[in-house]
């Protein structure tokens, strides 16, 4: 399990909002949802790239300053800036 998930015993607290930008290379997670403050064309672009609820995403490569980061999702390699990745909530894989 990831150290970024808050644990209570063996249960992950459901209220915890873990975002995609917090993962490190090699970690996998499922897309939980896209933040409600992400609207319009930006939201549609993320969904078109495969960031839809239930999709498995893995951190592949992170640039030296953590921006951008490449994510493997649905067989493709997608680079997102930290601000974009912070709008995607995840749950453990």
C-alpha positions as CSV (number, residue, x, y, z in Angstrom):
1,X,0.0,0.0,0.0
2,X,1.2,3.6,-0.5
3,X,2.5,5.6,2.4
4,X,0.5,8.5,1.1
5,X,-2.8,6.9,2.0
6,X,-4.0,7.6,5.5
7,X,-4.6,4.3,7.3
8,X,-6.8,3.5,10.3
9,X,-5.8,0.0,11.2
10,X,-5.9,-1.8,7.9
11,X,-8.7,0.3,6.5
12,X,-8.1,3.3,4.2
13,X,-10.1,6.3,5.4
14,X,-12.6,7.0,2.6
15,X,-12.5,10.8,3.2
16,X,-8.9,11.0,2.3
17,X,-8.4,12.8,-1.0
18,X,-5.3,11.3,-2.6
19,X,-4.3,12.9,-5.9
20,X,-2.4,11.6,-8.9
21,X,0.4,14.1,-8.5
22,X,1.4,12.5,-5.2
23,X,2.3,9.1,-6.6
24,X,6.0,8.2,-7.3
25,X,7.4,6.2,-10.3
26,X,6.3,2.6,-10.2
27,X,3.2,3.1,-8.2
28,X,-0.2,2.2,-9.6
29,X,-3.7,3.4,-8.6
30,X,-7.2,3.6,-9.9
31,X,-8.8,6.9,-11.0
32,X,-11.5,7.7,-8.5
33,X,-12.8,10.9,-10.0
34,X,-11.9,14.2,-11.6
35,X,-12.2,17.2,-9.3
36,X,-15.4,19.2,-9.7
37,X,-13.4,22.4,-10.1
38,X,-12.0,20.9,-13.4
39,X,-14.6,21.9,-16.0
40,X,-15.1,22.4,-19.7
41,X,-12.4,21.6,-22.2
42,X,-9.8,20.7,-19.6
43,X,-12.1,18.0,-18.1
44,X,-13.0,16.7,-21.5
45,X,-9.3,16.4,-22.5
46,X,-8.5,14.4,-19.4
47,X,-11.4,12.1,-20.0
48,X,-10.4,11.7,-23.7
49,X,-6.9,10.7,-22.6
50,X,-8.4,7.9,-20.5
51,X,-8.6,9.4,-17.0
52,X,-12.1,8.1,-16.3
53,X,-13.2,6.5,-13.0
54,X,-12.0,2.9,-12.7
55,X,-9.0,3.3,-15.1
56,X,-5.7,1.9,-13.8
57,X,-2.9,4.4,-14.0
58,X,0.9,4.0,-13.3
59,X,3.6,6.6,-12.9
60,X,6.3,5.8,-15.5
61,X,8.7,8.7,-15.7
62,X,9.1,11.9,-13.7
63,X,11.1,14.8,-14.9
64,X,13.9,16.2,-12.6
65,X,11.6,19.0,-11.2
66,X,8.5,16.7,-11.1
67,X,6.8,18.6,-13.9
68,X,5.7,17.1,-16.2
69,X,5.2,13.4,-15.2
70,X,4.5,10.6,-17.6
71,X,1.6,8.2,-16.7
72,X,0.8,4.9,-18.3
73,X,-3.0,4.6,-18.8
74,X,-5.0,2.3,-21.1
75,X,-1.8,1.3,-23.0
76,X,-0.7,4.9,-23.7
77,X,1.9,7.1,-22.2
78,X,0.5,10.5,-21.2
79,X,2.5,13.5,-19.8
80,X,0.6,15.8,-17.4
81,X,1.8,18.8,-15.5
82,X,1.5,18.7,-11.7
83,X,-1.5,21.1,-11.7
84,X,-3.4,18.9,-14.1
85,X,-2.6,15.7,-12.1
86,X,-3.7,17.3,-8.9
87,X,-7.2,17.5,-10.2
88,X,-7.4,13.7,-10.5
89,X,-8.4,11.8,-7.3
90,X,-7.2,8.2,-7.0
91,X,-7.6,5.1,-4.9
92,X,-5.1,2.3,-4.3
93,X,-4.6,-0.5,-6.8
